[in-house]
Amino acid sequence: MQEPRIVKFQQDSVILREGEVYTNMFKIIKGNAELYTGYQTPTESILGIIGEQACFGEIGLLLGKPSPYTVIAYSDVFAMRITGDELMDFVAKNQRNIIEIMRNMAGSMMSMRLQIDLLLEDLQSAKSVQYIDLKERQREARRAMREYAIYSGLN
């Protein structure tokens, strides 16, 4: 029996888990999702919030490699599942999504760069201060990413 093409993920559910290999890609039809590295660990960092028409899971589908991030349903998410067998047809019919995938990858790289810069700042300040509240730093980063997503029209 073939898997359903449109799948629903409940709010707060894990859609993809960092470090695991997934052979499907997803295109959000309705809803929003958050992308994290180090989800529920002391090094948790939010990479961004994605919304309708955004795709994720392309690393596993294209390269067969583990997901570099965890995807959490920020709201109920309805997503189109794209398998390897459907990829060429999807690319032909959804050329704008390919540009969006490239933008998402570029945005992820920029977010990771921001996280690296914040870490370097913390390490520099740690030379004079013995205690850094990492949880508060994570909350600040999450708030900043959510505000960016809200004001940039991603929701």
C-alpha positions as CSV (number, residue, x, y, z in Angstrom):
1,M,0.0,0.0,0.0
2,Q,1.4,3.4,-1.0
3,E,1.9,6.0,1.7
4,P,-0.4,9.0,1.7
5,R,0.8,11.9,-0.5
6,I,-0.6,14.6,1.9
7,V,0.3,14.0,5.6
8,K,-0.8,15.9,8.7
9,F,1.6,16.6,11.6
10,Q,0.1,17.8,14.9
11,Q,1.3,21.0,16.5
12,D,4.6,20.4,18.5
13,S,5.2,17.0,16.9
14,V,8.6,16.0,15.6
15,I,8.5,15.7,11.8
16,L,12.2,15.1,11.2
17,R,14.9,14.4,13.8
18,E,18.4,15.6,13.5
19,G,20.9,12.8,12.8
20,E,18.3,10.4,11.3
21,V,18.1,9.6,7.6
22,Y,14.8,10.3,5.8
23,T,14.2,9.4,2.2
24,N,11.3,11.8,1.7
25,M,11.1,15.5,1.2
26,F,8.1,17.6,2.3
27,K,6.4,20.7,0.9
28,I,4.3,22.5,3.5
29,I,0.8,23.0,2.1
30,K,-0.6,24.6,5.3
31,G,1.0,25.5,8.6
32,N,4.4,26.4,10.0
33,A,7.4,24.4,11.2
34,E,10.5,25.3,13.3
35,L,13.9,24.1,12.4
36,Y,16.4,23.3,15.2
37,T,19.9,22.0,15.7
38,G,20.5,20.3,19.0
39,Y,16.8,20.1,19.8
40,Q,16.1,19.5,23.5
41,T,19.8,19.5,24.3
42,P,21.9,22.1,26.1
43,T,23.1,23.3,22.7
44,E,19.6,23.8,21.2
45,S,19.4,26.6,18.6
46,I,16.5,27.6,16.4
47,L,17.5,28.0,12.8
48,G,14.2,29.5,11.6
49,I,10.5,29.1,11.1
50,I,9.2,28.0,7.7
51,G,5.7,28.2,6.3
52,E,3.5,27.4,3.4
53,Q,5.2,26.4,0.1
54,A,8.5,25.8,2.0
55,C,10.3,22.4,1.5
56,F,12.4,20.5,4.0
57,G,14.0,17.1,4.1
58,E,15.9,17.6,0.9
59,I,19.3,16.6,2.4
60,G,18.1,13.0,3.0
61,L,16.2,12.7,-0.3
62,L,19.0,14.2,-2.4
63,L,22.1,12.9,-0.6
64,G,20.9,10.0,1.6
65,K,22.5,11.8,4.5
66,P,21.2,12.3,8.1
67,S,19.1,15.4,8.6
68,P,21.2,18.4,9.8
69,Y,18.2,19.7,11.8
70,T,15.1,18.7,13.6
71,V,11.8,19.9,12.2
72,I,9.0,20.6,14.7
73,A,5.4,21.4,13.8
74,Y,4.9,25.0,15.1
75,S,1.2,24.6,14.2
76,D,-0.7,21.8,12.7
77,V,1.1,21.1,9.4
78,F,-0.3,19.6,6.2
79,A,2.6,18.6,3.9
80,M,3.0,16.9,0.6
81,R,5.4,14.0,0.8
82,I,7.8,13.7,-2.2
83,T,9.7,10.4,-2.7
84,G,12.8,9.8,-4.8
85,D,10.7,8.3,-7.5
86,E,8.6,11.5,-7.7
87,L,11.4,14.0,-7.5
88,M,12.0,14.6,-11.2
89,D,8.3,15.2,-11.8
90,F,8.1,17.5,-8.7
91,V,11.1,19.5,-10.0
92,A,9.5,19.8,-13.5
93,K,6.2,21.0,-12.1
94,N,7.4,23.1,-9.1
95,Q,10.4,25.1,-10.4
96,R,9.7,27.9,-8.0
97,N,10.0,25.5,-5.1
98,I,13.5,24.6,-6.3
99,I,14.5,28.3,-6.0
100,E,12.8,28.3,-2.5
101,I,14.8,25.2,-1.5
102,M,18.0,27.0,-2.5
103,R,16.9,30.1,-0.5
104,N,16.1,27.9,2.5
105,M,19.6,26.3,2.3
106,A,21.2,29.7,2.0
107,G,19.1,31.0,4.9
108,S,20.1,28.0,7.0
109,M,23.7,28.8,6.2
110,M,23.2,32.4,7.2
111,S,21.5,31.4,10.4
112,M,24.2,29.0,11.3
113,R,26.7,31.7,10.7
114,L,24.8,34.0,13.1
115,Q,24.8,31.2,15.7
116,I,28.6,30.8,15.2
117,D,29.1,34.6,15.6
118,L,27.0,34.5,18.8
119,L,29.0,31.6,20.2
120,L,32.3,33.4,19.4
121,E,31.0,36.5,21.2
122,D,30.1,34.4,24.2
123,L,33.5,32.7,24.2
124,Q,35.2,36.1,24.1
125,S,33.1,37.5,26.9
126,A,33.6,34.2,28.9
127,K,37.2,35.2,29.4
128,S,36.1,38.0,31.7
129,V,32.9,36.4,33.0
130,Q,32.8,32.9,34.5
131,Y,29.1,32.2,33.9
132,I,27.0,32.4,30.7
133,D,23.3,31.6,30.9
134,L,23.0,29.4,27.8
135,K,19.3,28.8,28.3
136,E,18.7,32.5,28.2
137,R,20.9,32.9,25.2
138,Q,18.8,30.2,23.4
139,R,15.6,31.9,24.4
140,E,16.9,35.2,23.0
141,A,17.9,33.5,19.7
142,R,14.5,31.8,19.4
143,R,12.7,35.1,20.0
144,A,14.8,36.9,17.5
145,M,14.3,34.1,14.8
146,R,10.5,34.1,15.5
147,E,10.3,37.9,15.2
148,Y,12.3,37.7,11.9
149,A,10.0,35.1,10.6
150,I,6.9,37.1,11.6
151,Y,8.1,40.3,10.1
152,S,9.5,38.8,6.9
153,G,6.2,37.2,6.0
154,L,7.1,33.6,6.6
155,N,3.9,32.8,8.5
